[in-house]
């Protein structure tokens, strides 16, 4: 009986994401109302069908976030070591 209960629990745990495969909103990180969640992860291969303007926007947004994250890590690393900050990093700080 315990095995059947464990199997049922595993089915509920792993079967729930598979039940929503027909609804693309959870896969994109959106709520069913169309609002964006905290993180948006597009489906694999969706870039083929996206407009060039959307792809350019996504590229520039991710590039900017990567630059800001590198700058934040550099500022923190230099602050930890007691080194002087670069002038371009002072206003970020």
C-alpha positions in Angstrom: 0.0 0.0 0.0 2.9 2.4 0.7 4.3 1.7 -2.7 1.0 2.8 -4.3 0.9 5.9 -2.2 4.5 6.8 -3.1 3.8 6.1 -6.8 0.7 8.4 -6.6 2.7 11.1 -4.9 5.4 10.9 -7.6 2.8 11.0 -10.3 1.3 14.2 -8.9 4.7 15.7 -8.4 6.1 14.9 -11.9 2.8 14.8 -13.8 1.7 18.3 -13.1 4.1 20.1 -15.4 3.3 17.7 -18.2 -0.4 18.4 -17.9 0.2 22.0 -18.9 2.1 21.4 -22.1 -0.8 22.6 -24.2 -0.9 26.0 -22.4 2.2 28.0 -23.6 1.8 30.8 -21.0 3.4 28.9 -18.1 6.3 27.9 -20.4 7.0 31.5 -21.2 7.0 32.5 -17.6 3.7 34.3 -17.9 0.4 34.1 -16.1 -2.7 33.0 -18.0 -3.8 36.7 -17.9 -0.8 37.6 -20.1 1.2 39.3 -17.4 4.9 38.6 -17.2 6.3 36.7 -14.3 9.5 37.5 -12.5 11.6 35.8 -15.2 10.7 35.3 -18.8 12.1 32.2 -20.5 11.1 31.8 -24.1 10.7 28.4 -25.7 13.6 26.8 -27.5 13.4 27.7 -31.2 11.1 30.7 -30.7 13.7 33.0 -32.1 12.9 31.7 -35.6 9.4 33.1 -35.4 10.2 36.4 -33.6 10.5 39.7 -35.4 13.9 41.2 -36.0 13.0 44.1 -33.8 12.0 41.8 -30.9 15.3 39.8 -31.3 17.3 43.1 -31.3 15.5 44.3 -28.2 16.1 41.0 -26.4 19.8 41.0 -27.5 20.4 44.6 -26.3 18.5 44.0 -23.0 20.5 40.9 -22.1 23.8 42.5 -23.2 23.0 45.4 -20.9 22.2 43.2 -18.0 25.4 41.2 -18.5 27.4 44.4 -18.5 25.7 45.6 -15.4 26.3 42.3 -13.6 30.0 42.3 -14.6 30.3 45.9 -13.3 28.6 45.0 -10.1 30.9 42.0 -9.5 34.0 44.1 -10.3 32.9 46.9 -7.9 32.3 44.3 -5.2 35.6 42.5 -5.8 37.6 45.8 -5.6 35.7 46.9 -2.5 36.5 43.5 -0.8 40.2 43.9 -1.7 40.3 47.6 -0.7 41.4 48.7 -4.1 40.4 52.1 -5.6 37.4 52.1 -7.9 37.5 53.1 -11.6 35.9 56.4 -12.4 33.3 54.7 -14.7 32.2 52.5 -11.8 31.8 55.2 -9.1 28.4 56.3 -10.1 27.2 52.7 -10.3 28.0 51.9 -6.8 
